[in-house]
Amino acid sequence: MKKKMIFFDIDGTLLNDEKKFSPNTKKALEKLKEKGHEIVIATGRNLFLAKSVIDDLAFENYILCNGAVGYYHNELVYENRLDQSELKRLVEIADKHDHDVIYESADKLRRRSKDNNARMINAMKSVGSSPPPHDSDYHLTNPIYQGLIFYTDEEKNAYENGQFPKFKFIRWHDHGVDIVPHDGSKANTVLSYANKYGFALEDTIAFGDGLNDLEMLSEVGTGIAMGNALETVKLKADKITKNCNEDGIYLALKELSLI
């Protein structure tokens, strides 16, 4: 069998609704590695938020911040930073609207405002985290790969009507939106990995459930949506498996005769 490069989202994919992975998921990943396949995390989280999953499931390859930074065999091999001047301008507008911002470097998160607000607390809780330490000027002295901003869909016109052509905005929570480079996505970095490390497109597979997985699932050789995925994501996938609480990854890999 030809070796595959297989990409996995974290939340709602590797992890279930309780933010845990099942024994069968871990078993499946171990079997993939035994058979010589390359496994890669592809997540919106940064290294700080993804580290426990990387360590617990023994990943050596991980694409973070929705494709803005990537590691291969635990070495940094790719980065795509947010434009600093554009980020400064966005932060000024966010301050006027009282929309809090979190800055993400490769391994740290820092929030702009001193006070935690309910939107940030609820959104971060949904990914098993909490508001990070305060450092309003963190973006001025550190490379920022992704930002998190907290506003509702009704408030998006302050940012998403072409005001920031160097950025792309991806909603992941009713109150939470990712800010990524305009040319950044999981899909772009996933395809770059496959090409760089010698995997043909037909030998790439990806699992995901959210809007930030949509392009990745539609552009790899085989895109597999979890049963709990958004309907728009399922429509772009080649296959739909069981949900993240029902060993969807394990069952799909068995069906593909990869484990």
C-alpha positions as CSV (number, residue, x, y, z in Angstrom):
1,M,0.0,0.0,0.0
2,K,1.3,3.5,-0.8
3,K,2.1,5.6,2.2
4,K,-0.4,8.4,3.0
5,M,-0.1,11.8,4.7
6,I,-3.1,12.1,7.0
7,F,-4.2,15.4,8.6
8,F,-6.4,15.7,11.7
9,D,-8.2,18.7,13.2
10,I,-8.3,18.7,17.0
11,D,-11.6,20.0,18.3
12,G,-14.6,18.0,17.3
13,T,-12.3,15.6,15.5
14,L,-9.5,14.1,17.5
15,L,-11.2,15.3,20.7
16,N,-14.8,14.5,21.6
17,D,-17.3,16.9,23.2
18,E,-15.6,16.4,26.6
19,K,-12.3,17.5,25.1
20,K,-10.9,13.9,25.4
21,F,-9.7,11.4,22.8
22,S,-11.0,7.9,22.8
23,P,-8.7,4.8,23.2
24,N,-9.7,3.7,19.7
25,T,-8.5,7.1,18.3
26,K,-5.1,6.6,19.9
27,K,-4.9,3.0,18.8
28,A,-5.7,4.1,15.2
29,L,-2.9,6.7,15.2
30,E,-0.4,4.2,16.5
31,K,-1.3,1.7,13.8
32,L,-1.0,4.4,11.1
33,K,2.5,5.2,12.3
34,E,3.4,1.5,12.5
35,K,2.4,1.1,8.8
36,G,4.6,4.0,7.8
37,H,2.0,6.7,7.2
38,E,2.7,10.3,8.1
39,I,0.2,11.8,10.6
40,V,-0.2,15.6,11.0
41,I,-2.3,17.7,13.3
42,A,-3.9,20.7,11.4
43,T,-5.6,23.0,13.9
44,G,-6.6,26.5,14.6
45,R,-4.9,26.2,18.0
46,N,-1.4,27.5,18.6
47,L,1.3,25.4,20.2
48,F,0.4,26.4,23.7
49,L,-3.2,25.2,23.2
50,A,-2.3,22.2,21.2
51,K,0.7,20.9,23.2
52,S,-1.2,18.5,25.4
53,V,-2.8,16.8,22.4
54,I,0.5,16.7,20.5
55,D,2.2,15.1,23.5
56,D,-0.6,12.7,24.5
57,L,-1.1,11.3,21.0
58,A,2.7,11.5,20.1
59,F,2.4,13.7,17.0
60,E,5.7,14.9,15.5
61,N,4.1,16.9,12.7
62,Y,1.7,19.8,13.4
63,I,0.2,22.7,11.5
64,L,-1.0,25.4,13.9
65,C,-2.9,28.7,13.8
66,N,-5.0,27.7,10.8
67,G,-2.0,27.0,8.7
68,A,0.1,30.0,9.7
69,V,2.9,28.0,11.3
70,G,4.0,24.4,10.8
71,Y,6.4,21.9,12.4
72,Y,7.7,18.7,10.8
73,H,9.4,16.2,13.0
74,N,9.2,18.8,15.8
75,E,11.1,21.4,13.8
76,L,9.7,24.7,12.7
77,V,9.5,24.6,8.8
78,Y,6.8,27.1,7.9
79,E,5.5,30.5,9.1
80,N,3.2,33.1,7.7
81,R,2.9,36.1,10.1
82,L,0.1,38.6,10.3
83,D,1.0,42.0,8.9
84,Q,2.0,44.1,11.9
85,S,0.8,47.5,10.7
86,E,-2.6,46.1,9.6
87,L,-2.9,44.4,13.0
88,K,-2.3,47.7,14.8
89,R,-5.0,49.3,12.7
90,L,-7.5,46.5,13.5
91,V,-6.7,46.7,17.2
92,E,-7.6,50.4,17.2
93,I,-11.0,49.7,15.6
94,A,-11.6,46.8,18.0
95,D,-10.8,49.1,21.0
96,K,-13.5,51.6,19.7
97,H,-16.1,48.8,19.5
98,D,-15.0,47.2,22.8
99,H,-14.2,44.0,21.0
100,D,-11.4,42.2,22.8
101,V,-8.5,40.6,21.0
102,I,-6.1,37.8,21.8
103,Y,-2.7,37.7,20.1
104,E,-1.2,34.3,19.2
105,S,2.5,33.8,18.7
106,A,3.7,30.2,18.1
107,D,3.7,29.2,21.7
108,K,1.9,32.0,23.7
109,L,-1.4,33.7,23.9
110,R,-1.9,37.2,25.3
111,R,-5.1,39.3,25.6
112,R,-5.2,43.0,24.8
113,S,-7.6,44.2,27.5
114,K,-7.0,44.0,31.3
115,D,-10.6,42.8,32.0
116,N,-12.0,39.5,31.0
117,N,-15.3,39.8,29.2
118,A,-18.1,37.2,28.9
119,R,-17.7,36.7,25.2
120,M,-14.1,35.8,25.5
121,I,-14.7,33.6,28.5
122,N,-17.4,31.6,26.8
123,A,-15.6,31.3,23.5
124,M,-12.3,30.1,25.1
125,K,-14.2,27.7,27.4
126,S,-15.6,26.0,24.3
127,V,-12.0,24.9,23.4
128,G,-11.2,23.9,26.9
129,S,-9.2,27.0,27.7
130,S,-9.6,30.4,29.5
131,P,-8.6,34.0,28.8
132,P,-4.8,34.3,28.7
133,P,-2.5,36.7,30.6
134,H,-2.8,40.4,29.7
135,D,-0.2,42.2,27.5
136,S,-1.8,44.9,25.5
137,D,1.3,45.5,23.4
138,Y,2.4,41.9,22.8
139,H,1.9,42.3,19.1
140,L,4.4,45.1,18.8
141,T,7.4,42.9,19.8
142,N,6.5,39.4,18.9
143,P,5.7,37.6,15.6
144,I,1.9,37.1,15.6
145,Y,0.6,34.2,13.4
146,Q,-3.1,34.5,14.3
147,G,-5.5,36.7,16.2
148,L,-8.7,36.0,18.0
149,I,-11.4,38.7,18.1
150,F,-14.7,38.5,19.9
151,Y,-17.8,39.8,18.2
152,T,-21.1,38.5,16.9
153,D,-22.1,37.9,13.3
154,E,-24.2,41.0,13.4
155,E,-21.1,43.1,14.2
156,K,-18.9,41.7,11.5
157,N,-19.3,44.7,9.1
158,A,-16.7,46.6,11.1
159,Y,-14.1,44.2,9.9
160,E,-15.3,42.0,7.1
161,N,-16.3,44.4,4.4
162,G,-12.9,44.7,2.8
163,Q,-11.4,47.0,5.4
164,F,-8.5,44.5,5.9
165,P,-7.4,43.0,2.6
166,K,-4.4,41.4,4.2
167,F,-6.5,39.4,6.6
168,K,-9.1,36.6,6.4
169,F,-11.7,36.2,9.1
170,I,-13.0,32.7,10.1
171,R,-15.8,32.3,12.6
172,W,-15.4,29.4,15.1
173,H,-17.8,30.4,17.8
174,D,-20.9,32.6,18.1
175,H,-18.7,35.2,19.7
176,G,-15.2,34.2,18.4
177,V,-13.5,34.8,15.1
178,D,-9.9,33.9,13.9
179,I,-7.8,36.5,12.1
180,V,-5.4,34.8,9.7
181,P,-3.2,36.1,6.8
182,H,-5.3,36.6,3.7
183,D,-3.3,33.9,1.9
184,G,-3.3,31.6,4.9
185,S,-5.4,28.5,5.5
186,K,-5.0,24.9,6.6
187,A,-5.5,23.9,3.0
188,N,-2.6,25.8,1.7
189,T,-0.2,24.6,4.3
190,V,-1.5,21.0,4.1
191,L,-0.9,20.9,0.3
192,S,2.5,22.5,0.8
193,Y,3.5,19.7,3.3
194,A,2.3,17.0,0.9
195,N,4.3,18.5,-2.0
196,K,7.4,19.2,0.1
197,Y,7.6,15.7,1.7
198,G,6.8,13.7,-1.4
199,F,3.1,12.8,-1.2
200,A,0.9,12.9,-4.3
201,L,-2.4,14.7,-3.9
202,E,-4.3,11.3,-4.1
203,D,-2.3,10.1,-1.1
204,T,-3.5,12.9,1.2
205,I,-6.4,12.5,3.6
206,A,-7.9,15.0,6.0
207,F,-10.4,14.8,8.9
208,G,-12.3,17.8,10.2
209,D,-15.6,19.3,11.3
210,G,-15.5,23.1,11.2
211,L,-15.5,26.0,8.8
212,N,-11.7,26.3,9.1
213,D,-11.5,22.7,7.8
214,L,-13.8,23.3,4.7
215,E,-11.0,24.2,2.2
216,M,-8.7,21.5,3.5
217,L,-11.4,18.8,3.1
218,S,-12.3,19.9,-0.4
219,E,-8.7,20.1,-1.6
220,V,-6.9,17.0,-0.3
221,G,-7.2,13.6,-2.0
222,T,-9.9,12.4,0.4
223,G,-11.7,14.8,2.7
224,I,-13.6,13.1,5.6
225,A,-16.1,15.1,7.6
226,M,-17.0,14.0,11.1
227,G,-20.6,13.2,11.7
228,N,-20.8,16.2,14.0
229,A,-19.5,18.5,11.2
230,L,-21.4,21.6,10.0
231,E,-23.6,20.7,7.0
232,T,-21.7,23.1,4.8
233,V,-18.5,21.2,5.6
234,K,-20.2,17.8,5.0
235,L,-21.2,19.0,1.5
236,K,-17.5,19.6,0.6
237,A,-16.3,16.3,1.9
238,D,-15.7,13.1,0.0
239,K,-16.9,11.0,2.9
240,I,-18.8,11.4,6.2
241,T,-17.9,9.3,9.2
242,K,-19.4,8.9,12.6
243,N,-19.2,11.8,15.0
244,C,-16.3,12.6,17.4
245,N,-18.1,10.8,20.3
246,E,-18.5,7.5,18.3
247,D,-15.0,6.7,17.1
248,G,-15.5,8.4,13.7
249,I,-11.7,8.5,13.0
250,Y,-11.1,4.9,13.9
251,L,-14.1,3.7,11.8
252,A,-13.2,5.7,8.7
253,L,-9.6,4.5,8.8
254,K,-10.9,0.9,9.1
255,E,-13.2,1.4,6.1
256,L,-10.3,2.8,4.1
257,S,-8.2,-0.3,5.1
258,L,-5.5,1.9,6.5
259,I,-5.5,0.2,9.9
